Amino acid sequence: MKEFKYVVQDELGLHARPAGLLVKEAAKFKSAITLDSGAKKADAKRIMAVMSMGVKQGVEVTVSIDGEDEDAAFEAIEAFFKANL
């Protein structure tokens, strides 16, 4: 299992557009990808779960990746967070 922490920089937080893009990116991998904001956890492959977290700007999110393609997923999801959030 691999994980990284990321503090959301986007002034709107993890809102609909980046949440949708995140779900699309996560769906490319077989590994389980989980987001944890401390208050809530969500499967990164489920749009409603990600949206229901209500992550705002400045919130630290822990992203956990576990599975057969976790190395590739880790690189892609970490790059996604840096580029979009």
C-alpha positions as CSV (number, residue, x, y, z in Angstrom):
1,M,0.0,0.0,0.0
2,K,1.2,3.5,-0.8
3,E,-0.2,6.8,0.4
4,F,0.5,10.5,0.2
5,K,-0.9,13.6,1.9
6,Y,-2.1,16.6,0.0
7,V,-3.4,20.0,1.2
8,V,-6.1,21.2,-1.2
9,Q,-5.1,24.5,-2.8
10,D,-8.1,25.1,-5.1
11,E,-10.1,28.0,-3.7
12,L,-13.4,26.0,-4.3
13,G,-12.0,22.9,-2.7
14,L,-12.7,19.4,-4.2
15,H,-15.9,20.6,-6.1
16,A,-17.8,18.9,-9.0
17,R,-15.4,19.4,-11.9
18,P,-12.2,18.2,-10.3
19,A,-14.1,15.5,-8.5
20,G,-15.4,14.2,-11.8
21,L,-11.9,14.3,-13.3
22,L,-10.5,12.5,-10.3
23,V,-13.0,9.7,-10.6
24,K,-12.2,9.3,-14.3
25,E,-8.4,9.1,-13.5
26,A,-9.0,6.6,-10.6
27,A,-11.1,4.4,-12.8
28,K,-8.1,3.7,-15.0
29,F,-6.6,1.6,-12.3
30,K,-7.5,-1.8,-10.7
31,S,-6.1,-0.7,-7.3
32,A,-8.4,0.5,-4.5
33,I,-7.9,4.3,-4.1
34,T,-9.3,5.9,-1.0
35,L,-9.5,9.5,0.1
36,D,-9.5,10.4,3.8
37,S,-10.0,14.0,5.0
38,G,-9.9,13.1,8.7
39,A,-13.7,13.6,9.0
40,K,-14.8,11.4,6.1
41,K,-13.4,8.6,3.9
42,A,-14.4,7.9,0.3
43,D,-13.7,5.6,-2.6
44,A,-12.1,7.7,-5.3
45,K,-13.9,5.8,-8.0
46,R,-17.3,6.9,-6.8
47,I,-18.3,10.5,-7.7
48,M,-21.0,10.8,-5.0
49,A,-18.7,9.5,-2.3
50,V,-16.0,12.1,-3.3
51,M,-18.5,14.9,-3.5
52,S,-20.1,14.1,-0.1
53,M,-16.7,14.6,1.6
54,G,-17.1,18.3,1.2
55,V,-13.3,18.9,1.1
56,K,-12.6,22.7,1.2
57,Q,-9.5,24.7,0.5
58,G,-6.7,24.1,3.1
59,V,-7.9,20.6,4.1
60,E,-5.3,17.9,4.1
61,V,-6.4,14.7,2.3
62,T,-4.6,11.4,2.7
63,V,-4.8,9.3,-0.5
64,S,-4.2,5.6,0.0
65,I,-3.6,3.2,-3.0
66,D,-3.6,-0.5,-2.6
67,G,-3.5,-3.1,-5.4
68,E,-1.6,-4.7,-8.2
69,D,-1.0,-1.5,-10.2
70,E,-0.5,0.8,-7.1
71,D,2.8,2.2,-8.4
72,A,1.4,3.5,-11.6
73,A,-1.8,4.7,-9.8
74,F,0.3,6.5,-7.2
75,E,2.2,8.4,-9.8
76,A,-0.9,9.3,-11.8
77,I,-3.1,10.3,-8.8
78,E,-0.4,12.3,-7.1
79,A,0.3,14.2,-10.4
80,F,-3.5,14.8,-10.8
81,F,-3.7,16.4,-7.3
82,K,-0.8,18.7,-8.0
83,A,-2.1,19.8,-11.4
84,N,-5.8,20.1,-10.5
85,L,-6.2,20.8,-6.8
